């Protein structure tokens, strides 16, 4: 199917407008809803979260949402500049003049130039979020020096890992014929699996310090829990999350022998051993129900569909011209195809986000039920309440905002379900 470049430009512009207006509607709803409930602590939390903490969470949520609106406007302007206003075409022309080469080196240079420019343009909002928003609410503990060092480390790690993969994908696009997208998809899936294996042992330690869990009471509880659940755990680590932020968390990471449990030091300072056990039981629930495998399979399926569509679009001149890029008839359009597809995809995938979010919330409920069967529900409620309070998570998000964006159930709904007489029991 061939489209007119003008028709595709108009369709793209309307698609961007529809997404922006919907996000504006959702964000303004969130701000109004949270503000309207900031003086009323939900009854289920009345004895555990005071009005001061509830109001702080509301204020934090409102300010984060306002920053999200600013980011939305900024990113929309950049999107239009890169596409319909010819920014990407100008960048490609500049790189072509600067790089006295064709083929893979030129395509990789275009991709790198775009990535560097985009990263630089993202810095102001990133800086403001870290040193203004997070600092204002007492969450940021990172110095500007450490922030810069982390950025440099991220850039170097991204280059060391990303450049070879990008080069391989670009080479496949240029050399593997009409079914290149199938091979590129296989490379993408393999790369993601590789990252899951090497991230906990090679990449994460570049940014944080990981030490074996020393608390013997907690270690014994965790190991006993894992044994009850039929889950083999070999590594329990504490991460120095407090070096950057006051937010707390715990997570599983890795595949196979690289799989490990990681606790933020801030989490261990906040929760009792019984509460940590309950949180970990919830995470084990995700593995019991094979949620990680399901997400990997889902990612593989949707990325496969995406590469198939990209395989069709990459051979369509109207796709490039409709987005402000004049396709190169000599030297290939591989980098431009990847960049433009990356810009168009969020316009389409946004409308699927309520489905993905609803499925994720369902999985969270399943993990909660599992936790209740292997730990005390009251301990999980207590742990979640502390996390909501200390992370300044609003207890009263807007229902429509939840439908589009929340991968976890709202606090009130989640805790009420855990306290219900019908909740599973240990």
Residue pairs with C-beta under 8 A, 6 or more apart in sequence:
2 316
2 318
3 316
3 318
3 322
4 318
4 322
5 317
5 318
5 321
5 322
6 322
7 322
8 318
8 319
8 321
8 322
8 323
9 84
9 322
9 323
9 324
11 322
12 83
12 84
12 322
12 323
12 344
12 347
13 84
15 347
15 348
16 76
16 79
16 80
16 347
19 346
19 347
19 350
20 72
20 76
22 350
23 72
23 350
24 69
24 72
26 398
26 400
26 401
26 404
26 405
27 65
27 68
27 69
27 72
27 401
28 69
29 398
29 400
29 401
30 61
30 65
30 397
30 398
30 401
31 62
31 65
31 66
32 398
33 396
33 397
33 398
33 399
33 401
34 58
34 61
34 62
34 65
34 394
34 396
34 397
34 398
35 58
35 62
37 58
37 396
38 54
38 55
38 58
38 59
38 396
39 51
39 55
40 396
41 49
41 50
41 51
41 54
41 395
42 395
42 396
42 411
42 412
44 412
44 415
44 416
44 419
45 54
45 385
45 388
45 395
45 411
45 412
45 415
48 382
48 385
48 389
49 385
49 388
49 389
49 395
53 389
53 392
54 395
56 137
56 392
57 388
57 389
57 392
57 393
57 394
57 395
58 394
58 396
59 137
60 137
60 392
60 394
61 392
61 393
61 394
61 397
63 133
63 136
63 137
64 133
67 125
67 128
67 129
67 133
70 125
71 125
74 125
78 118
78 121
79 343
81 87
82 88
82 324
82 343
83 323
83 324
83 325
83 340
83 343
84 323
84 324
85 324
86 324
86 325
87 324
88 114
88 323
88 324
88 325
88 336
88 339
88 340
89 324
89 325
89 326
91 110
91 113
91 114
91 117
92 110
92 325
92 328
92 335
92 336
94 113
95 106
95 109
95 110
95 113
96 106
96 328
96 331
98 109
99 105
99 106
99 109
101 109
102 330
102 331
103 174
103 331
103 332
104 167
104 170
104 171
104 174
106 331
106 335
107 170
107 174
107 332
107 334
107 335
108 163
108 166
108 167
108 170
108 335
110 335
110 336
110 339
111 166
111 170
111 335
111 338
111 339
112 163
114 335
114 339
119 155
123 151
127 147
130 140
130 142
130 147
131 140
131 144
131 147
134 140
134 245
137 392
138 246
139 245
139 246
139 247
139 392
140 244
140 245
140 246
141 242
141 243
141 244
141 245
141 246
142 150
142 243
142 244
142 245
146 243
146 244
150 207
153 206
153 207
154 207
157 203
157 206
161 195
161 203
165 187
165 191
168 187
169 184
169 187
169 188
169 338
170 334
170 335
170 338
172 180
172 183
172 184
172 187
173 180
173 181
173 184
173 314
173 332
173 334
173 337
173 338
174 180
174 332
174 334
176 183
176 184
178 311
179 311
180 311
181 307
181 308
181 310
181 311
182 307
182 308
182 311
184 307
185 303
185 304
185 307
185 308
188 303
188 307
189 300
189 303
189 304
192 296
192 299
193 255
193 296
195 203
196 253
196 254
196 255
196 258
197 254
197 255
197 256
197 258
198 258
199 253
199 254
200 253
200 254
200 258
200 259
200 260
200 262
201 254
201 258
204 210
204 239
204 253
208 239
208 240
208 241
208 243
209 239
209 240
209 243
210 237
210 238
210 239
210 262
211 237
211 238
211 240
212 235
212 236
212 237
212 238
213 219
213 222
213 236
213 237
213 238
213 263
214 238
215 268
215 273
217 273
218 268
218 273
218 276
218 277
219 236
221 273
221 274
221 276
221 277
222 233
222 236
222 261
222 276
222 277
222 280
223 233
225 277
225 280
225 281
225 284
225 374
225 375
226 232
226 233
226 284
228 374
229 281
229 284
229 288
229 374
231 284
231 287
231 288
233 259
233 260
233 261
234 257
234 259
234 260
235 259
235 260
235 261
236 260
236 261
236 263
237 260
237 261
237 262
237 263
238 262
238 263
238 264
238 265
238 268
239 262
239 263
239 264
239 265
240 265
241 247
241 248
241 249
241 264
241 265
241 266
241 267
242 264
242 265
242 266
242 269
245 266
246 266
246 390
247 264
247 266
247 391
248 264
248 266
248 267
248 269
248 270
248 271
248 387
248 390
248 391
249 264
249 267
250 261
250 262
250 263
250 264
250 267
250 276
250 279
250 280
250 283
251 261
251 262
251 283
252 259
252 260
252 261
252 262
252 283
252 286
252 287
252 292
253 259
253 260
253 262
254 260
261 280
261 283
263 276
267 276
267 279
268 276
270 386
270 387
270 390
271 279
271 383
271 386
272 379
272 382
274 375
274 376
274 379
275 379
275 380
275 382
275 383
275 386
276 383
277 375
277 379
278 371
278 375
278 376
278 377
278 379
278 380
278 382
278 383
279 371
279 380
279 383
281 370
281 371
281 374
281 375
281 380
282 367
282 368
282 370
282 371
282 380
283 367
284 370
284 371
284 374
285 366
285 367
285 368
285 369
285 370
285 371
286 292
286 363
286 367
288 370
289 363
289 366
289 367
289 370
291 363
291 366
291 367
294 363
306 341
306 345
309 341
310 337
310 338
310 341
313 319
313 337
313 341
314 333
314 334
314 337
314 341
317 327
319 337
319 340
320 326
320 327
320 333
320 336
320 337
320 340
321 327
323 340
323 343
323 344
325 333
325 336
325 340
327 333
327 336
328 336
353 404
353 405
354 403
354 404
357 402
357 403
357 404
357 405
357 406
357 407
358 403
360 407
360 408
361 406
361 407
361 408
361 409
364 407
364 408
364 409
364 414
365 409
365 414
365 417
368 380
368 414
368 417
368 418
369 423
369 424
370 424
371 377
371 380
372 380
372 418
372 423
372 424
372 425
372 426
373 424
373 425
373 426
374 426
375 426
376 426
377 418
377 419
377 423
377 424
377 425
377 426
380 418
381 415
381 418
381 419
384 411
384 414
384 415
384 418
385 415
387 393
388 395
388 411
393 411
394 411
395 410
395 411
395 412
396 410
396 412
397 406
397 410
402 410
408 414
409 417
417 423
